[in-house]
């Protein structure tokens, strides 16, 4: 599993993020506090607190390409 933090500041960020995530076959979860949602679900993402960074869990060992695609959302 690959873990990182992402920050989705605006509605357009969420739309772009979900569009990218949909291209990958492996499961990707966003975790905020005790809530975890499918990162491919726009409605699920909007149920989280987007005012702060969110933990991303990608259930794959080969996430290099995926991480490059979402680089602008990753908290460094």
GIFENBEL-V83280 format. One record per run of one state. SS is the DSSP state (@ for helix, = for strand, . for the rest). FROM is the first residue (numbers start at 1). TO is the last residue. If there is no record, write none. Layout:
# GIFENBEL-V83280
SS:FROM:TO + SS:FROM:TO
This chain:
# GIFENBEL-V83280
.:1:1 + =:2:6 + .:7:10 + @:11:21 + .:22:27 + =:28:32 + .:33:34 + =:35:38 + .:39:41 + @:42:46 + .:47:53 + =:54:58 + .:59:63 + @:64:69 + .:70:70 + @:71:73 + =:74:74 + .:75:76
